Amino acid sequence: MDSPVKPGGQAVTSGGGLASVDLVLNATTRLEKTSNNRLADVADIVINTADIGVAKPDPRVYLIAARQVGVPTHR
């Protein structure tokens, strides 16, 4: 399976120094267990709402995710 990252995309992800790519998704915990899960290849941090107990569009999802990646939530 080819990576969904477009050419040059790796420079942004995985510690490339330009920016952090963080992904928040509504999925089951089964997604993380599949052998073809390539989310870690395209995002630095993957937050699955099944792991945090609330789902989008609940605003708490974004507050929890922001705290997990170290972004101030007072903005």
N, CA, C and O atoms as a Maestro MAE file, in Angstrom:
{
 s_m_m2io_version
 :::
 2.0.0
}

f_m_ct {
 s_m_title
 :::
 protein
 m_atom[300] {
  # First column is atom index #
  i_m_mmod_type
  r_m_x_coord
  r_m_y_coord
  r_m_z_coord
  i_m_residue_number
  s_m_chain_name
  s_m_pdb_residue_name
  s_m_pdb_atom_name
  i_m_atomic_number
  :::
  1 25 0.852 -1.178 0.000 1 A "MET " " N  " 7
  2 3 0.000 0.000 0.000 1 A "MET " " CA " 6
  3 2 0.892 1.233 0.000 1 A "MET " " C  " 6
  4 15 1.800 1.339 0.824 1 A "MET " " O  " 8
  5 25 0.645 2.163 -0.909 2 A "ASP " " N  " 7
  6 3 1.413 3.399 -0.974 2 A "ASP " " CA " 6
  7 2 1.005 4.327 0.153 2 A "ASP " " C  " 6
  8 15 -0.146 4.332 0.588 2 A "ASP " " O  " 8
  9 25 1.955 5.104 0.614 3 A "SER " " N  " 7
  10 3 1.680 6.075 1.666 3 A "SER " " CA " 6
  11 2 0.799 7.188 1.119 3 A "SER " " C  " 6
  12 15 1.019 7.646 -0.002 3 A "SER " " O  " 8
  13 25 -0.206 7.640 1.895 4 A "PRO " " N  " 7
  14 3 -1.062 8.737 1.442 4 A "PRO " " CA " 6
  15 2 -0.389 10.096 1.522 4 A "PRO " " C  " 6
  16 15 -0.995 11.105 1.160 4 A "PRO " " O  " 8
  17 25 0.851 10.142 1.989 5 A "VAL " " N  " 7
  18 3 1.554 11.418 2.112 5 A "VAL " " CA " 6
  19 2 2.031 11.859 0.744 5 A "VAL " " C  " 6
  20 15 2.661 11.093 0.014 5 A "VAL " " O  " 8
  21 25 1.729 13.085 0.409 6 A "LYS " " N  " 7
  22 3 2.164 13.628 -0.876 6 A "LYS " " CA " 6
  23 2 3.659 13.921 -0.832 6 A "LYS " " C  " 6
  24 15 4.217 14.101 0.251 6 A "LYS " " O  " 8
  25 25 4.315 13.970 -1.987 7 A "PRO " " N  " 7
  26 3 5.746 14.270 -1.991 7 A "PRO " " CA " 6
  27 2 6.040 15.543 -1.199 7 A "PRO " " C  " 6
  28 15 5.372 16.563 -1.368 7 A "PRO " " O  " 8
  29 25 7.037 15.466 -0.345 8 A "GLY " " N  " 7
  30 3 7.398 16.599 0.501 8 A "GLY " " CA " 6
  31 2 6.663 16.611 1.825 8 A "GLY " " C  " 6
  32 15 7.032 17.362 2.727 8 A "GLY " " O  " 8
  33 25 5.641 15.804 1.958 9 A "GLY " " N  " 7
  34 3 4.843 15.787 3.179 9 A "GLY " " CA " 6
  35 2 5.609 15.286 4.382 9 A "GLY " " C  " 6
  36 15 5.334 15.717 5.502 9 A "GLY " " O  " 8
  37 25 6.552 14.399 4.192 10 A "GLN " " N  " 7
  38 3 7.320 13.863 5.311 10 A "GLN " " CA " 6
  39 2 8.152 14.947 5.983 10 A "GLN " " C  " 6
  40 15 8.496 14.814 7.158 10 A "GLN " " O  " 8
  41 25 8.480 16.003 5.274 11 A "ALA " " N  " 7
  42 3 9.262 17.082 5.876 11 A "ALA " " CA " 6
  43 2 8.468 17.788 6.973 11 A "ALA " " C  " 6
  44 15 9.054 18.365 7.890 11 A "ALA " " O  " 8
  45 25 7.160 17.747 6.887 12 A "VAL " " N  " 7
  46 3 6.302 18.408 7.869 12 A "VAL " " CA " 6
  47 2 6.026 17.482 9.046 12 A "VAL " " C  " 6
  48 15 5.919 17.951 10.179 12 A "VAL " " O  " 8
  49 25 5.909 16.198 8.808 13 A "THR " " N  " 7
  50 3 5.545 15.262 9.865 13 A "THR " " CA " 6
  51 2 6.764 14.591 10.469 13 A "THR " " C  " 6
  52 15 7.889 14.740 9.992 13 A "THR " " O  " 8
  53 25 6.508 13.866 11.507 14 A "SER " " N  " 7
  54 3 7.509 13.015 12.155 14 A "SER " " CA " 6
  55 2 8.799 13.740 12.503 14 A "SER " " C  " 6
  56 15 9.894 13.275 12.187 14 A "SER " " O  " 8
  57 25 8.653 14.882 13.156 15 A "GLY " " N  " 7
  58 3 9.826 15.588 13.639 15 A "GLY " " CA " 6
  59 2 10.615 16.309 12.578 15 A "GLY " " C  " 6
  60 15 11.798 16.586 12.776 15 A "GLY " " O  " 8
  61 25 9.994 16.624 11.449 16 A "GLY " " N  " 7
  62 3 10.692 17.313 10.374 16 A "GLY " " CA " 6
  63 2 11.035 18.745 10.703 16 A "GLY " " C  " 6
  64 15 11.834 19.360 9.996 16 A "GLY " " O  " 8
  65 25 10.452 19.301 11.763 17 A "GLY " " N  " 7
  66 3 10.830 20.614 12.225 17 A "GLY " " CA " 6
  67 2 9.960 21.751 11.731 17 A "GLY " " C  " 6
  68 15 10.015 22.837 12.309 17 A "GLY " " O  " 8
  69 25 9.165 21.564 10.699 18 A "LEU " " N  " 7
  70 3 8.347 22.656 10.196 18 A "LEU " " CA " 6
  71 2 7.073 22.831 11.017 18 A "LEU " " C  " 6
  72 15 6.705 23.953 11.365 18 A "LEU " " O  " 8
  73 25 6.412 21.739 11.322 19 A "ALA " " N  " 7
  74 3 5.159 21.788 12.076 19 A "ALA " " CA " 6
  75 2 4.844 20.390 12.583 19 A "ALA " " C  " 6
  76 15 5.365 19.394 12.082 19 A "ALA " " O  " 8
  77 25 3.995 20.340 13.571 20 A "SER " " N  " 7
  78 3 3.514 19.057 14.068 20 A "SER " " CA " 6
  79 2 2.162 18.792 13.424 20 A "SER " " C  " 6
  80 15 1.324 19.690 13.348 20 A "SER " " O  " 8
  81 25 1.949 17.591 12.971 21 A "VAL " " N  " 7
  82 3 0.662 17.207 12.408 21 A "VAL " " CA " 6
  83 2 -0.004 16.296 13.425 21 A "VAL " " C  " 6
  84 15 0.468 15.192 13.698 21 A "VAL " " O  " 8
  85 25 -1.115 16.779 13.982 22 A "ASP " " N  " 7
  86 3 -1.839 16.043 15.005 22 A "ASP " " CA " 6
  87 2 -3.222 15.719 14.469 22 A "ASP " " C  " 6
  88 15 -3.868 16.559 13.842 22 A "ASP " " O  " 8
  89 25 -3.672 14.500 14.718 23 A "LEU " " N  " 7
  90 3 -4.929 14.016 14.166 23 A "LEU " " CA " 6
  91 2 -5.851 13.598 15.298 23 A "LEU " " C  " 6
  92 15 -5.465 12.817 16.169 23 A "LEU " " O  " 8
  93 25 -7.079 14.124 15.283 24 A "VAL " " N  " 7
  94 3 -8.113 13.708 16.229 24 A "VAL " " CA " 6
  95 2 -9.203 13.046 15.406 24 A "VAL " " C  " 6
  96 15 -9.743 13.646 14.477 24 A "VAL " " O  " 8
  97 25 -9.527 11.796 15.753 25 A "LEU " " N  " 7
  98 3 -10.523 11.093 14.962 25 A "LEU " " CA " 6
  99 2 -11.502 10.341 15.833 25 A "LEU " " C  " 6
  100 15 -11.178 9.910 16.939 25 A "LEU " " O  " 8
  101 25 -12.714 10.192 15.309 26 A "ASN " " N  " 7
  102 3 -13.735 9.353 15.924 26 A "ASN " " CA " 6
  103 2 -13.591 7.978 15.283 26 A "ASN " " C  " 6
  104 15 -13.874 7.806 14.098 26 A "ASN " " O  " 8
  105 25 -13.158 7.019 16.057 27 A "ALA " " N  " 7
  106 3 -13.001 5.660 15.540 27 A "ALA " " CA " 6
  107 2 -13.091 4.696 16.708 27 A "ALA " " C  " 6
  108 15 -13.078 5.105 17.869 27 A "ALA " " O  " 8
  109 25 -13.183 3.425 16.392 28 A "THR " " N  " 7
  110 3 -13.169 2.426 17.453 28 A "THR " " CA " 6
  111 2 -11.727 2.105 17.817 28 A "THR " " C  " 6
  112 15 -10.807 2.425 17.064 28 A "THR " " O  " 8
  113 25 -11.531 1.484 18.950 29 A "THR " " N  " 7
  114 3 -10.181 1.085 19.339 29 A "THR " " CA " 6
  115 2 -9.637 0.013 18.409 29 A "THR " " C  " 6
  116 15 -8.429 -0.218 18.362 29 A "THR " " O  " 8
  117 25 -10.511 -0.632 17.679 30 A "ARG " " N  " 7
  118 3 -10.093 -1.669 16.724 30 A "ARG " " CA " 6
  119 2 -9.201 -1.094 15.628 30 A "ARG " " C  " 6
  120 15 -8.351 -1.802 15.089 30 A "ARG " " O  " 8
  121 25 -9.385 0.175 15.294 31 A "LEU " " N  " 7
  122 3 -8.570 0.804 14.261 31 A "LEU " " CA " 6
  123 2 -7.088 0.719 14.615 31 A "LEU " " C  " 6
  124 15 -6.256 0.436 13.753 31 A "LEU " " O  " 8
  125 25 -6.761 0.961 15.865 32 A "GLU " " N  " 7
  126 3 -5.366 0.953 16.301 32 A "GLU " " CA " 6
  127 2 -4.746 -0.434 16.238 32 A "GLU " " C  " 6
  128 15 -3.524 -0.568 16.176 32 A "GLU " " O  " 8
  129 25 -5.571 -1.451 16.254 33 A "LYS " " N  " 7
  130 3 -5.073 -2.819 16.280 33 A "LYS " " CA " 6
  131 2 -4.910 -3.421 14.885 33 A "LYS " " C  " 6
  132 15 -4.316 -4.490 14.744 33 A "LYS " " O  " 8
  133 25 -5.417 -2.766 13.873 34 A "THR " " N  " 7
  134 3 -5.309 -3.324 12.532 34 A "THR " " CA " 6
  135 2 -3.885 -3.232 12.032 34 A "THR " " C  " 6
  136 15 -3.189 -2.247 12.276 34 A "THR " " O  " 8
  137 25 -3.470 -4.241 11.348 35 A "SER " " N  " 7
  138 3 -2.073 -4.294 10.904 35 A "SER " " CA " 6
  139 2 -1.768 -3.287 9.803 35 A "SER " " C  " 6
  140 15 -0.605 -2.949 9.585 35 A "SER " " O  " 8
  141 25 -2.786 -2.806 9.109 36 A "ASN " " N  " 7
  142 3 -2.519 -1.852 8.024 36 A "ASN " " CA " 6
  143 2 -2.764 -0.411 8.454 36 A "ASN " " C  " 6
  144 15 -2.888 0.474 7.607 36 A "ASN " " O  " 8
  145 25 -2.833 -0.169 9.754 37 A "ASN " " N  " 7
  146 3 -3.032 1.194 10.249 37 A "ASN " " CA " 6
  147 2 -1.766 2.002 9.995 37 A "ASN " " C  " 6
  148 15 -0.717 1.728 10.577 37 A "ASN " " O  " 8
  149 25 -1.873 2.995 9.126 38 A "ARG " " N  " 7
  150 3 -0.701 3.793 8.760 38 A "ARG " " CA " 6
  151 2 -0.827 5.229 9.247 38 A "ARG " " C  " 6
  152 15 -0.136 6.113 8.741 38 A "ARG " " O  " 8
  153 25 -1.690 5.475 10.214 39 A "LEU " " N  " 7
  154 3 -1.900 6.839 10.690 39 A "LEU " " CA " 6
  155 2 -0.620 7.432 11.273 39 A "LEU " " C  " 6
  156 15 -0.369 8.628 11.125 39 A "LEU " " O  " 8
  157 25 0.174 6.621 11.922 40 A "ALA " " N  " 7
  158 3 1.419 7.118 12.503 40 A "ALA " " CA " 6
  159 2 2.408 7.554 11.423 40 A "ALA " " C  " 6
  160 15 3.348 8.298 11.705 40 A "ALA " " O  " 8
  161 25 2.201 7.097 10.197 41 A "ASP " " N  " 7
  162 3 3.072 7.508 9.095 41 A "ASP " " CA " 6
  163 2 2.754 8.918 8.606 41 A "ASP " " C  " 6
  164 15 3.595 9.561 7.978 41 A "ASP " " O  " 8
  165 25 1.550 9.398 8.889 42 A "VAL " " N  " 7
  166 3 1.140 10.701 8.365 42 A "VAL " " CA " 6
  167 2 0.863 11.738 9.448 42 A "VAL " " C  " 6
  168 15 0.599 12.900 9.139 42 A "VAL " " O  " 8
  169 25 0.919 11.335 10.700 43 A "ALA " " N  " 7
  170 3 0.659 12.278 11.786 43 A "ALA " " CA " 6
  171 2 1.648 12.027 12.918 43 A "ALA " " C  " 6
  172 15 2.038 10.889 13.180 43 A "ALA " " O  " 8
  173 25 2.042 13.095 13.578 44 A "ASP " " N  " 7
  174 3 2.948 12.971 14.715 44 A "ASP " " CA " 6
  175 2 2.217 12.441 15.939 44 A "ASP " " C  " 6
  176 15 2.761 11.639 16.699 44 A "ASP " " O  " 8
  177 25 0.993 12.889 16.123 45 A "ILE " " N  " 7
  178 3 0.182 12.461 17.266 45 A "ILE " " CA " 6
  179 2 -1.198 12.079 16.742 45 A "ILE " " C  " 6
  180 15 -1.803 12.824 15.971 45 A "ILE " " O  " 8
  181 25 -1.694 10.915 17.164 46 A "VAL " " N  " 7
  182 3 -3.032 10.461 16.792 46 A "VAL " " CA " 6
  183 2 -3.822 10.298 18.076 46 A "VAL " " C  " 6
  184 15 -3.440 9.535 18.963 46 A "VAL " " O  " 8
  185 25 -4.934 11.027 18.167 47 A "ILE " " N  " 7
  186 3 -5.813 10.947 19.333 47 A "ILE " " CA " 6
  187 2 -7.141 10.377 18.860 47 A "ILE " " C  " 6
  188 15 -7.830 10.974 18.032 47 A "ILE " " O  " 8
  189 25 -7.487 9.220 19.395 48 A "ASN " " N  " 7
  190 3 -8.724 8.541 19.035 48 A "ASN " " CA " 6
  191 2 -9.752 8.827 20.124 48 A "ASN " " C  " 6
  192 15 -9.494 8.579 21.302 48 A "ASN " " O  " 8
  193 25 -10.902 9.343 19.742 49 A "THR " " N  " 7
  194 3 -11.912 9.688 20.741 49 A "THR " " CA " 6
  195 2 -12.400 8.465 21.514 49 A "THR " " C  " 6
  196 15 -12.910 8.607 22.625 49 A "THR " " O  " 8
  197 25 -12.256 7.278 20.954 50 A "ALA " " N  " 7
  198 3 -12.638 6.062 21.683 50 A "ALA " " CA " 6
  199 2 -11.765 5.875 22.922 50 A "ALA " " C  " 6
  200 15 -12.180 5.235 23.888 50 A "ALA " " O  " 8
  201 25 -10.568 6.430 22.892 51 A "ASP " " N  " 7
  202 3 -9.658 6.317 24.030 51 A "ASP " " CA " 6
  203 2 -9.894 7.381 25.098 51 A "ASP " " C  " 6
  204 15 -9.494 7.198 26.248 51 A "ASP " " O  " 8
  205 25 -10.540 8.495 24.732 52 A "ILE " " N  " 7
  206 3 -10.719 9.576 25.707 52 A "ILE " " CA " 6
  207 2 -12.138 9.678 26.245 52 A "ILE " " C  " 6
  208 15 -12.383 10.426 27.192 52 A "ILE " " O  " 8
  209 25 -13.078 8.939 25.661 53 A "GLY " " N  " 7
  210 3 -14.413 8.847 26.235 53 A "GLY " " CA " 6
  211 2 -15.428 9.891 25.791 53 A "GLY " " C  " 6
  212 15 -16.576 9.847 26.233 53 A "GLY " " O  " 8
  213 25 -15.045 10.817 24.940 54 A "VAL " " N  " 7
  214 3 -15.978 11.771 24.346 54 A "VAL " " CA " 6
  215 2 -15.658 11.857 22.858 54 A "VAL " " C  " 6
  216 15 -14.518 11.639 22.449 54 A "VAL " " O  " 8
  217 25 -16.664 12.175 22.053 55 A "ALA " " N  " 7
  218 3 -16.480 12.181 20.604 55 A "ALA " " CA " 6
  219 2 -16.812 13.536 20.001 55 A "ALA " " C  " 6
  220 15 -17.574 14.318 20.569 55 A "ALA " " O  " 8
  221 25 -16.230 13.797 18.850 56 A "LYS " " N  " 7
  222 3 -16.547 15.022 18.113 56 A "LYS " " CA " 6
  223 2 -18.028 14.974 17.756 56 A "LYS " " C  " 6
  224 15 -18.535 13.896 17.446 56 A "LYS " " O  " 8
  225 25 -18.720 16.064 17.787 57 A "PRO " " N  " 7
  226 3 -18.280 17.451 17.883 57 A "PRO " " CA " 6
  227 2 -18.263 18.020 19.300 57 A "PRO " " C  " 6
  228 15 -18.225 19.240 19.460 57 A "PRO " " O  " 8
  229 25 -18.290 17.185 20.320 58 A "ASP " " N  " 7
  230 3 -18.241 17.667 21.705 58 A "ASP " " CA " 6
  231 2 -16.990 18.536 21.892 58 A "ASP " " C  " 6
  232 15 -15.885 18.082 21.593 58 A "ASP " " O  " 8
  233 25 -17.138 19.765 22.378 59 A "PRO " " N  " 7
  234 3 -15.989 20.663 22.545 59 A "PRO " " CA " 6
  235 2 -14.903 20.116 23.477 59 A "PRO " " C  " 6
  236 15 -13.740 20.504 23.368 59 A "PRO " " O  " 8
  237 25 -15.279 19.220 24.387 60 A "ARG " " N  " 7
  238 3 -14.282 18.646 25.294 60 A "ARG " " CA " 6
  239 2 -13.210 17.860 24.543 60 A "ARG " " C  " 6
  240 15 -12.072 17.759 25.002 60 A "ARG " " O  " 8
  241 25 -13.575 17.308 23.392 61 A "VAL " " N  " 7
  242 3 -12.595 16.574 22.581 61 A "VAL " " CA " 6
  243 2 -11.411 17.478 22.254 61 A "VAL " " C  " 6
  244 15 -10.254 17.081 22.394 61 A "VAL " " O  " 8
  245 25 -11.710 18.679 21.824 62 A "TYR " " N  " 7
  246 3 -10.659 19.600 21.391 62 A "TYR " " CA " 6
  247 2 -9.845 20.119 22.576 62 A "TYR " " C  " 6
  248 15 -8.644 20.354 22.446 62 A "TYR " " O  " 8
  249 25 -10.489 20.297 23.727 63 A "LEU " " N  " 7
  250 3 -9.754 20.704 24.925 63 A "LEU " " CA " 6
  251 2 -8.805 19.600 25.389 63 A "LEU " " C  " 6
  252 15 -7.654 19.868 25.734 63 A "LEU " " O  " 8
  253 25 -9.287 18.370 25.396 64 A "ILE " " N  " 7
  254 3 -8.455 17.235 25.794 64 A "ILE " " CA " 6
  255 2 -7.290 17.070 24.825 64 A "ILE " " C  " 6
  256 15 -6.149 16.874 25.243 64 A "ILE " " O  " 8
  257 25 -7.583 17.151 23.535 65 A "ALA " " N  " 7
  258 3 -6.535 17.002 22.520 65 A "ALA " " CA " 6
  259 2 -5.500 18.112 22.648 65 A "ALA " " C  " 6
  260 15 -4.300 17.855 22.551 65 A "ALA " " O  " 8
  261 25 -5.948 19.327 22.861 66 A "ALA " " N  " 7
  262 3 -5.012 20.450 23.002 66 A "ALA " " CA " 6
  263 2 -4.088 20.235 24.192 66 A "ALA " " C  " 6
  264 15 -2.887 20.491 24.105 66 A "ALA " " O  " 8
  265 25 -4.641 19.770 25.288 67 A "ARG " " N  " 7
  266 3 -3.808 19.511 26.470 67 A "ARG " " CA " 6
  267 2 -2.791 18.410 26.198 67 A "ARG " " C  " 6
  268 15 -1.642 18.492 26.629 67 A "ARG " " O  " 8
  269 25 -3.228 17.372 25.473 68 A "GLN " " N  " 7
  270 3 -2.331 16.250 25.196 68 A "GLN " " CA " 6
  271 2 -1.159 16.657 24.295 68 A "GLN " " C  " 6
  272 15 -0.079 16.072 24.388 68 A "GLN " " O  " 8
  273 25 -1.360 17.639 23.438 69 A "VAL " " N  " 7
  274 3 -0.270 18.041 22.540 69 A "VAL " " CA " 6
  275 2 0.440 19.297 23.040 69 A "VAL " " C  " 6
  276 15 1.358 19.801 22.393 69 A "VAL " " O  " 8
  277 25 0.003 19.797 24.201 70 A "GLY " " N  " 7
  278 3 0.703 20.933 24.802 70 A "GLY " " CA " 6
  279 2 0.317 22.290 24.276 70 A "GLY " " C  " 6
  280 15 1.114 23.225 24.349 70 A "GLY " " O  " 8
  281 25 -0.887 22.429 23.744 71 A "VAL " " N  " 7
  282 3 -1.365 23.719 23.259 71 A "VAL " " CA " 6
  283 2 -2.201 24.377 24.354 71 A "VAL " " C  " 6
  284 15 -3.074 23.729 24.931 71 A "VAL " " O  " 8
  285 25 -1.949 25.643 24.646 72 A "PRO " " N  " 7
  286 3 -2.749 26.329 25.671 72 A "PRO " " CA " 6
  287 2 -4.226 26.325 25.297 72 A "PRO " " C  " 6
  288 15 -4.582 26.543 24.139 72 A "PRO " " O  " 8
  289 25 -5.076 26.078 26.278 73 A "THR " " N  " 7
  290 3 -6.512 26.012 26.006 73 A "THR " " CA " 6
  291 2 -7.242 27.312 26.318 73 A "THR " " C  " 6
  292 15 -8.458 27.398 26.148 73 A "THR " " O  " 8
  293 25 -6.517 28.312 26.768 74 A "HIS " " N  " 7
  294 3 -7.167 29.582 27.119 74 A "HIS " " CA " 6
  295 2 -7.417 30.473 25.903 74 A "HIS " " C  " 6
  296 15 -8.066 31.511 26.026 74 A "HIS " " O  " 8
  297 25 -6.918 30.088 24.749 75 A "ARG " " N  " 7
  298 3 -7.066 30.931 23.555 75 A "ARG " " CA " 6
  299 2 -8.439 30.808 22.967 75 A "ARG " " C  " 6
  300 15 -8.738 31.448 21.959 75 A "ARG " " O  " 8
  :::
 }
 m_bond[299] {
  # First column is bond index #
  i_m_from
  i_m_to
  i_m_order
  :::
  1 1 2 1
  2 2 3 1
  3 3 4 2
  4 3 5 1
  5 5 6 1
  6 6 7 1
  7 7 8 2
  8 7 9 1
  9 9 10 1
  10 10 11 1
  11 11 12 2
  12 11 13 1
  13 13 14 1
  14 14 15 1
  15 15 16 2
  16 15 17 1
  17 17 18 1
  18 18 19 1
  19 19 20 2
  20 19 21 1
  21 21 22 1
  22 22 23 1
  23 23 24 2
  24 23 25 1
  25 25 26 1
  26 26 27 1
  27 27 28 2
  28 27 29 1
  29 29 30 1
  30 30 31 1
  31 31 32 2
  32 31 33 1
  33 33 34 1
  34 34 35 1
  35 35 36 2
  36 35 37 1
  37 37 38 1
  38 38 39 1
  39 39 40 2
  40 39 41 1
  41 41 42 1
  42 42 43 1
  43 43 44 2
  44 43 45 1
  45 45 46 1
  46 46 47 1
  47 47 48 2
  48 47 49 1
  49 49 50 1
  50 50 51 1
  51 51 52 2
  52 51 53 1
  53 53 54 1
  54 54 55 1
  55 55 56 2
  56 55 57 1
  57 57 58 1
  58 58 59 1
  59 59 60 2
  60 59 61 1
  61 61 62 1
  62 62 63 1
  63 63 64 2
  64 63 65 1
  65 65 66 1
  66 66 67 1
  67 67 68 2
  68 67 69 1
  69 69 70 1
  70 70 71 1
  71 71 72 2
  72 71 73 1
  73 73 74 1
  74 74 75 1
  75 75 76 2
  76 75 77 1
  77 77 78 1
  78 78 79 1
  79 79 80 2
  80 79 81 1
  81 81 82 1
  82 82 83 1
  83 83 84 2
  84 83 85 1
  85 85 86 1
  86 86 87 1
  87 87 88 2
  88 87 89 1
  89 89 90 1
  90 90 91 1
  91 91 92 2
  92 91 93 1
  93 93 94 1
  94 94 95 1
  95 95 96 2
  96 95 97 1
  97 97 98 1
  98 98 99 1
  99 99 100 2
  100 99 101 1
  101 101 102 1
  102 102 103 1
  103 103 104 2
  104 103 105 1
  105 105 106 1
  106 106 107 1
  107 107 108 2
  108 107 109 1
  109 109 110 1
  110 110 111 1
  111 111 112 2
  112 111 113 1
  113 113 114 1
  114 114 115 1
  115 115 116 2
  116 115 117 1
  117 117 118 1
  118 118 119 1
  119 119 120 2
  120 119 121 1
  121 121 122 1
  122 122 123 1
  123 123 124 2
  124 123 125 1
  125 125 126 1
  126 126 127 1
  127 127 128 2
  128 127 129 1
  129 129 130 1
  130 130 131 1
  131 131 132 2
  132 131 133 1
  133 133 134 1
  134 134 135 1
  135 135 136 2
  136 135 137 1
  137 137 138 1
  138 138 139 1
  139 139 140 2
  140 139 141 1
  141 141 142 1
  142 142 143 1
  143 143 144 2
  144 143 145 1
  145 145 146 1
  146 146 147 1
  147 147 148 2
  148 147 149 1
  149 149 150 1
  150 150 151 1
  151 151 152 2
  152 151 153 1
  153 153 154 1
  154 154 155 1
  155 155 156 2
  156 155 157 1
  157 157 158 1
  158 158 159 1
  159 159 160 2
  160 159 161 1
  161 161 162 1
  162 162 163 1
  163 163 164 2
  164 163 165 1
  165 165 166 1
  166 166 167 1
  167 167 168 2
  168 167 169 1
  169 169 170 1
  170 170 171 1
  171 171 172 2
  172 171 173 1
  173 173 174 1
  174 174 175 1
  175 175 176 2
  176 175 177 1
  177 177 178 1
  178 178 179 1
  179 179 180 2
  180 179 181 1
  181 181 182 1
  182 182 183 1
  183 183 184 2
  184 183 185 1
  185 185 186 1
  186 186 187 1
  187 187 188 2
  188 187 189 1
  189 189 190 1
  190 190 191 1
  191 191 192 2
  192 191 193 1
  193 193 194 1
  194 194 195 1
  195 195 196 2
  196 195 197 1
  197 197 198 1
  198 198 199 1
  199 199 200 2
  200 199 201 1
  201 201 202 1
  202 202 203 1
  203 203 204 2
  204 203 205 1
  205 205 206 1
  206 206 207 1
  207 207 208 2
  208 207 209 1
  209 209 210 1
  210 210 211 1
  211 211 212 2
  212 211 213 1
  213 213 214 1
  214 214 215 1
  215 215 216 2
  216 215 217 1
  217 217 218 1
  218 218 219 1
  219 219 220 2
  220 219 221 1
  221 221 222 1
  222 222 223 1
  223 223 224 2
  224 223 225 1
  225 225 226 1
  226 226 227 1
  227 227 228 2
  228 227 229 1
  229 229 230 1
  230 230 231 1
  231 231 232 2
  232 231 233 1
  233 233 234 1
  234 234 235 1
  235 235 236 2
  236 235 237 1
  237 237 238 1
  238 238 239 1
  239 239 240 2
  240 239 241 1
  241 241 242 1
  242 242 243 1
  243 243 244 2
  244 243 245 1
  245 245 246 1
  246 246 247 1
  247 247 248 2
  248 247 249 1
  249 249 250 1
  250 250 251 1
  251 251 252 2
  252 251 253 1
  253 253 254 1
  254 254 255 1
  255 255 256 2
  256 255 257 1
  257 257 258 1
  258 258 259 1
  259 259 260 2
  260 259 261 1
  261 261 262 1
  262 262 263 1
  263 263 264 2
  264 263 265 1
  265 265 266 1
  266 266 267 1
  267 267 268 2
  268 267 269 1
  269 269 270 1
  270 270 271 1
  271 271 272 2
  272 271 273 1
  273 273 274 1
  274 274 275 1
  275 275 276 2
  276 275 277 1
  277 277 278 1
  278 278 279 1
  279 279 280 2
  280 279 281 1
  281 281 282 1
  282 282 283 1
  283 283 284 2
  284 283 285 1
  285 285 286 1
  286 286 287 1
  287 287 288 2
  288 287 289 1
  289 289 290 1
  290 290 291 1
  291 291 292 2
  292 291 293 1
  293 293 294 1
  294 294 295 1
  295 295 296 2
  296 295 297 1
  297 297 298 1
  298 298 299 1
  299 299 300 2
  :::
 }
}
